[in-house]
Amino acid sequence: MKKSLVALALFGAFAATAQAQSSVQIYGTIDAGLGKASNATTAVTKRDNNKLGFKGTEDLGNGLKAIFQLEIRYESDTGTLESNGARPLFQGQSRVGLQGDFGTVRLGRGLTAYQEVSTMFEPWSGMPTQAGFQTDLTVAGYTSDPLSPAGNSRNRFSNAVFYNSPVFNGFQFNATVAAKEANTNAAVGATVANTTTNASGNFALAANVAPASNPYSMSGTYNNGQFAAMAAYERNGLQAKLWSVAASFNPVAELKLMASYQHQDDGNFKIINTDTKSWVLGANYDVGPGKIRAGYGQKTPDGVAKTKQASLGYDYNLSKRTYLYADISNKKSASAANYNNTTSVSYIGLGVHHNF
């Protein structure tokens, strides 16, 4: 009897030690609301991405850890995978790697070094709502993975190696390098520039073509509490180049002011209108149980009507994990019929967001 009790106690101690050395966490978000844009019907929509994720660590000893993260994206209104199944199962990310004194190294699919840090300087924190700026102005209309199937993500690399350095006195360096692999893109025929609409022409692109050289992305960040800044550069599979500088400042704890400037060079794919510049100014202000979000930005493609966007939003926290939100915005951008003219789209959205 005593031997059995001793064995049971030893087993319990071993199980507790093993549990402390390895852990897996299930997490996610669900976001749903009602949105209405000009000349469109009211629809069930979302402000943020809906996700279900799994991440974990294993202590390997001597300060070394094995890490992994898998993240599914889905639509809350239909229960389907994001973009009607056009995107992979683990659209958010699918990465495994090692973490230690050297920093973090991961392999798989995820946000690029540029895209991952730029959300810190955008007033909607990178959420893909129409009121936000992340999917257009804060990247100057750029896409990280143009050689993927139609409907796939615009801000991730697949088949890539990711590195994040340790933080030294507030500074951190991040880099992502993707393999030269074809990603089942559709064929794109060569077009000439249209002098009536001023639409950009482009060179031909074969189906399932591989990049001529490795796509890569890198960023450097600095954070000392009240002040933060970043500088970033990226080149995609079509040799389009994007660089950005951004900064934020907290004059008081409740107020965050931010600004960013971006420049895209598309000269290796487009025939004309190859450069696009943009800037965004934003602010977050915590007041009572809520947060006010505000931003204004412009995007200026060469030879194309300028894009102007103004947005205002509010979050009301019901708890640490649940909040209600309201967004309103107006965006003027080049008309599809004639790029020299602009069309105006207003948007209003209401919804609820829950983290679990």
N, C-alpha and C positions, 0 to 999 in steps of 0.2 A: 504493500500500500504506500509506504514511504517512498519507494523507488518510483512508483507511478506519479506521485505528487512532484518529486524532483524533476522527472522527465517532462511533466506538463509545464512546470515553471520555466525550465530551460527552453522549451519550445515557444512559450509565450514571449520570453525575452528575445529569442532569435527573430520571431515574427515582428516584434516591435522595432528591432534594429533594422530589419529588411525594409519595413514600411518607411522608416525615417530616411533610408538611403535612396528610395525610388518613389516617385509620386506621379499620378496622372490626374489631370483636371478636365472636367467637362464644363464648357462655358458657351455663352451665345447671346444674341440679341434678337428681339422681334419688334418690328416697327411697322405701323400701319396708320393710314390717315386718308383724308379726302383732299384731292387737289384739283384746281381748275385753272387752266391756261386760256389765253385769248383764243377765240375761234375753235375751242375744243370742249367736249362735254366733261362734266365732273366725273372723276374716276377715283377708285380706291388706289392709293399710291403709297409711297414711302419716302421718308426723309433720309434715312440711313440704310445701309446694307443689313439684310437679315442674315444671320450666320449661326451655325452650330459648329463648335470647335472642340478639339481634343489636343491637349498639350501635356508634356511630361518631361521629367528630368530623372537621371540616374546618377548617383554619386559614384564615380569610379576611383576616388581616392586621390590624394596628392593635389587637391584643388581642381581636378578634371571632372567634368560632367558630360554625360551624353544627353542630348535634348532632341525633341521632335515636336512638330505642330502640324495638325491637319485641320482644314477649315472648309466646311461646306457652305455655299451661299444658296439661298432659296427665296422665293417670292411669297410673302405672307398672305396675299389675297387669293392665290391659287394653290399654294403648297408645292409648286413645281420648282425645279432647279432654276437658277437665275437665267434671265433672257430666254425663257422657254426651252431650256435644255441645250442652248447653243454653246454654253460654256462647260468646262470639265466639272466632274463631281467635286473635286477639291479645288474649286475656283479661287477661294481666298488665298490659300497657300498649302503647300505640301512639301515640308522641309525636314531634314534630319541632319544633325551635326554634333560638334563638340564645342565646349566652352571651358575656358581656363584663363590663366594669367596672360595669355597671348591675345585674348579677345574671344570672339565667337565666329566659327566657320560653319556654314550650312550649305547643303546641296538640295536642289529641287526647283520649286516654283514659288514665287512670292513677289511682293512689291520691290521695285528697284531701289537702289540707294538714294536716288534723287526723289522718287515718288514717296518714299517712306518718311523722309524728313520734311518735305514741303508742306505737309498737312499741319505742322505746328505753327505755320505763319498764314493760315487761311481762317477767316472768322467762323466758318462752319466746320472746322477741324477735319476737312476732307470729305465730309458727307456728300453723297451724290445728288442731293436735292437740286431742283432747278433754281432755287434761291442761292445756292452756293457757287463758288468760283473754281473749285479744284479740277473739275473735268475739262475745263476750257481755258479760262484766263490765266490761272496760275501755272499752266504748262504751255501757254501761247498756242493752243490748238494742236499740240503735239501728241503722238501716240507712241508708247514704248515698244509695242509689238505689232507693227503693221503687216507682218507676214503670217498672221494667224487667221483662222477661219472668220468669216463675217459674224459679228456679234460678240466676239471674244473680248476679253478685258483690254483696256487701253493703257494700263499702268503697271504691268507685271512682265517679268521675264520667266520663261520656262527653260528647262535644261540648263540651269545656271548654278554658279558658285557665289555665295554671299559671304562677305566679311564685315564685321563690326569690331573696331579696335576697342581696347579699354578706354575709359575716360581719364584724360590727364589734365588736371587743373581746369576742368570745364570743357576741354577740347576732345572731340571724337572724330575719327575718320571712318567712312563706310564705302564699300566698293561691291559692285556686282558685275560679273562677266558671264555672258551666255555662250553656249556652244553654237557653232555654225551649222545648225540643223534646220531643215525645212519643216514648216509648221502647217502644212496643208492649206495655204492661202489660195484664193481663187485667182485666175488669170485676169490681168488688167491690160487692156489694149492701149496703145499709144494714142494720145489726143493732142490736138493743136489748140493754142489759146483762142478763145472766142472774143473777137474785138467788139462785139455788141454787148455781151453780158460781162465781159472782162473776167470770165472764168479761167482758172489756171489750166494749162495743158500739162501733160506728164509723159514720161517715157514708158515703154511697154514693160510689163511684168508677167513673167511666165507663171503658170500654176505650180504650186508646191516648190517654188524657188528657194534656195538656201541663201543666207546672207553672204555677201562678198567677203566680209570680215566679221570678227566677233563683236556683237553688240555689247556695250559696256556702260556702266553708270557709276559715278562716284560723288561723294558729298563730304563736306566738313562742317561740323556744327560746334558752336560755343554757347555755354549756358552758365551764368553766374548768379541766377536767381531772379533779379530784376530785369536783366538784359539777356537776350539770346539772339543769335545770328546764324546764318548758314550761307554757304556757297556751294553750288552743285553744277555738274556737267554730265551730259548723257548723249550717246550716239546709238541709234536703233539699227535694225536690219536693212533699212533703205539708205543708210548713211546720213539721215537727218540728224542734225546736231541741235542740242538744247542746253542753254546755260541759264543760271538764275542766281540772284543774290536776294536775301531777305533778312529782316530783323524784327524783333518785338521788344517792347519795353513796358514794364509795370510801374507807373509812377506811384500808385497805391496798390495794395493787395487785391482790391476788387476790380481794377481796371487793367486790361491788356490792350495795348496799341500795337498794330503790326503793319508792315509794308513789304512788298516784294516786286521785283522786276525780272522779266523773262525775255529771252530772245531765241527764236528758232530759225535755223538755216536749213532750207529744204532743197538746196541747189542741186543735189545729186539725183533727185527724182523729178522735180517740177521743171518746166521749161521757163515760165515766167512767174512773177509774184512769189519769189523764193524765200523772202524773209518776213517773219512775223514778230512783232514786239508787243509786250503787254505789261501792265502794272496793276496792282491791287492794293488798296488801303482798307484796313479793317479794324474793328474794335470789339472786344467782349467786356461786358460790365455786369458783375454779380450784384444783384440788388434784392434784398430779402431772400425768399426761397427760390428765386429765379435768376435767369441770365438773359441779358439783351445782347443780340448779335447784330452787327451792322457792317456793311461793306460797299465800296464803290470801286469799279475798275474799268479799264479800257484795253482793247486789243486792236492793233493796227497792222493788218497784213498789207504788203506792198501792192498798190494798185487796186485795192478792194476797200469798200466802205468800212469805216471804223465801227467796231463793236463797243457799246457802252452798256454797263450793267450797274444797277443800284438795288440793294437788297436790305431787308430788315427782318429780324426774327426774334422770338422770345421763347424761352424754356421755363416751365413752372414745375419745380420738383415736388412730387407727391411723397417721395421717399428717396433713399440713397440709390435705389435701382430703377425707379419709374418716374417719368416726367411727361407732361403734356407740352406741345409746341405749336407755334403759329409762325408762318413765314409769308412774306410778301415781297415781290421783286418785279422789276421791269428791265427788259433786255432789248436793246436795239442792235440789230446785226444785218449783214449783207443779205439782200433778197436773193432767193434761189433763181428768180427769173432774170434779174439783172444785178450783178455784184456791185454796181456803182450806186445802187439805191439801198435803203434800209427798210426793214420791217420791224415793228414793235410788238413784243409779246409780254403781257403782264401775267403774273402767276400768284396764286394764293393757295396756301396749304395749311391744314390743321391735322393733328394726329397725336398718337401716344407711342412712347418708346419705353421698352423694358429690357433690362439686362438680367441675365441669370447665370 
